[in-house]
Amino acid sequence: MKFEERELVLKDGRTCILKPTSPEYAQEMIDYMKKTAGETDFLLRYPDEVNFTLEKEKEILSGLLENPYAVMMMAIVDGHVAGNGSINGIGYKRKICHRCSLAIALYKEYWNLGIGKAMIGYMTELAREIGWKQVDLEVAAGNQQAIRLYEKCGFRESGRRHNALKSDDGTYSDEILMYKEL
Ligand SMILES: CC(C)(COP(=O)(O)OP(=O)(O)OC[C@H]1O[C@@H](n2cnc3c(N)ncnc32)[C@H](O)[C@@H]1OP(=O)(O)O)[C@@H](O)C(=O)NCCC(=O)NCCS
């Protein structure tokens, strides 16, 4: 969906712009998915699992921009992509269509500047405007930084999925399920 740009001043004094992720940023988004997947073990994809062609990525981003029930938000600092976040419905069946799910990842050099908190705040505001009643998310049990941030943004733990994640080195980790009522 299209939404208003929002500016915020970061902890280091720079300005960050939050705006809809548009198809012109397709190549930047592919680069971003690949690089962020390699910077942390807490994302679902490995870098070699990012295989979108430029055309496909453009098509996906155009579809999301025109979809009034999808939020795709990018953070820009000094003209560079700092990160991306999204909110999407869980499904269309009537018993679950009150719920949406949230995802977010920033390049490591932009962690701890306040971008995550601002993006989650803005994305949940938009989710409320769209009409969803609850935001759900899953986070790796070891991802303390993200869990603390989600708690600060009003999310609560609702459960734990045993051995939900298996890394290439063969180790397993649980996922924490979190929710926020809107
Ligand atoms: C998780 C992520 C989005 C957080 O974004 P961010 O911009 O770094 O977060 P913010 O700067 O807005 O806020 C961080 C907050 O967490 C706190 N925090 C930071 N590091 C922390 C740590 N190691 N332990 C506990 N709390 C921590 C800070 O105190 C800050 O709170 P404050 O602003 O009230 O002081 C970002 O680190 C990221 O992209 N990580 C990699 C991808 C990822 O894990 N995504 C989530 C998958 S579910």
The ligand as a MOL file (V3000), in Angstrom:
LIG
                    3D

  0  0  0     0  0            999 V3000
M  V30 BEGIN CTAB
M  V30 COUNTS 48 50 0 0 0
M  V30 BEGIN ATOM
M  V30 1 C 16.0900 -6.5420 15.4950 0
M  V30 2 C 16.3560 -5.2290 14.7900 0
M  V30 3 C 15.2960 -5.0050 13.7200 0
M  V30 4 C 16.2830 -4.1110 15.8310 0
M  V30 5 O 16.3260 -2.8670 15.1970 0
M  V30 6 P 17.1830 -1.6670 15.7910 0
M  V30 7 O 16.9750 -0.4880 14.9340 0
M  V30 8 O 18.5730 -2.1350 15.9960 0
M  V30 9 O 16.4700 -1.4330 17.1790 0
M  V30 10 P 16.3160 -0.0420 17.9190 0
M  V30 11 O 17.5980 0.7180 17.8300 0
M  V30 12 O 15.0900 0.6540 17.4530 0
M  V30 13 O 16.0200 -0.4990 19.3820 0
M  V30 14 C 16.8330 -1.3480 19.9800 0
M  V30 15 C 16.3380 -1.4120 21.3960 0
M  V30 16 O 16.7260 -2.6420 21.9030 0
M  V30 17 C 17.6260 -2.4320 22.9750 0
M  V30 18 N 18.7770 -3.3170 22.7380 0
M  V30 19 C 19.7230 -3.1550 21.8250 0
M  V30 20 N 20.6250 -4.1690 21.8890 0
M  V30 21 C 20.2040 -4.9640 22.8930 0
M  V30 22 C 20.6890 -6.1730 23.4590 0
M  V30 23 N 21.8060 -6.7690 23.0020 0
M  V30 24 N 19.9900 -6.7400 24.4660 0
M  V30 25 C 18.8670 -6.1390 24.9310 0
M  V30 26 N 18.3610 -5.0090 24.4260 0
M  V30 27 C 19.0170 -4.4230 23.4160 0
M  V30 28 C 18.0650 -1.0220 22.9880 0
M  V30 29 O 18.1410 -0.5980 24.3260 0
M  V30 30 C 16.9560 -0.3240 22.2160 0
M  V30 31 O 15.9920 0.1820 23.0980 0
M  V30 32 P 15.9060 1.7740 23.4060 0
M  V30 33 O 15.7730 2.4530 22.0810 0
M  V30 34 O 14.6800 1.9180 24.2360 0
M  V30 35 O 17.1800 2.1090 24.0810 0
M  V30 36 C 17.7830 -5.1990 14.1550 0
M  V30 37 O 18.7150 -5.4180 15.1620 0
M  V30 38 C 17.9700 -6.2300 13.0660 0
M  V30 39 O 17.7030 -5.9650 11.9030 0
M  V30 40 N 18.4670 -7.4320 13.4300 0
M  V30 41 C 18.7500 -8.4870 12.4470 0
M  V30 42 C 17.5030 -9.0710 11.8390 0
M  V30 43 C 16.5580 -9.5730 12.8890 0
M  V30 44 O 16.9430 -10.1840 13.8740 0
M  V30 45 N 15.2560 -9.3260 12.6370 0
M  V30 46 C 14.1960 -9.7830 13.4890 0
M  V30 47 C 13.8280 -11.1620 13.1030 0
M  V30 48 S 12.4170 -11.7180 14.0380 0
M  V30 END ATOM
M  V30 BEGIN BOND
M  V30 1 1 1 2
M  V30 2 1 2 3
M  V30 3 1 2 4
M  V30 4 1 2 36
M  V30 5 1 4 5
M  V30 6 1 5 6
M  V30 7 2 6 7
M  V30 8 1 6 8
M  V30 9 1 6 9
M  V30 10 1 9 10
M  V30 11 2 10 11
M  V30 12 1 10 12
M  V30 13 1 10 13
M  V30 14 1 13 14
M  V30 15 1 14 15
M  V30 16 1 15 16
M  V30 17 1 15 30
M  V30 18 1 16 17
M  V30 19 1 17 18
M  V30 20 1 17 28
M  V30 21 1 18 19
M  V30 22 1 18 27
M  V30 23 2 19 20
M  V30 24 1 20 21
M  V30 25 1 21 22
M  V30 26 2 21 27
M  V30 27 1 22 23
M  V30 28 2 22 24
M  V30 29 1 24 25
M  V30 30 2 25 26
M  V30 31 1 26 27
M  V30 32 1 28 29
M  V30 33 1 28 30
M  V30 34 1 30 31
M  V30 35 1 31 32
M  V30 36 2 32 33
M  V30 37 1 32 34
M  V30 38 1 32 35
M  V30 39 1 36 37
M  V30 40 1 36 38
M  V30 41 2 38 39
M  V30 42 1 38 40
M  V30 43 1 40 41
M  V30 44 1 41 42
M  V30 45 1 42 43
M  V30 46 2 43 44
M  V30 47 1 43 45
M  V30 48 1 45 46
M  V30 49 1 46 47
M  V30 50 1 47 48
M  V30 END BOND
M  V30 END CTAB
M  END
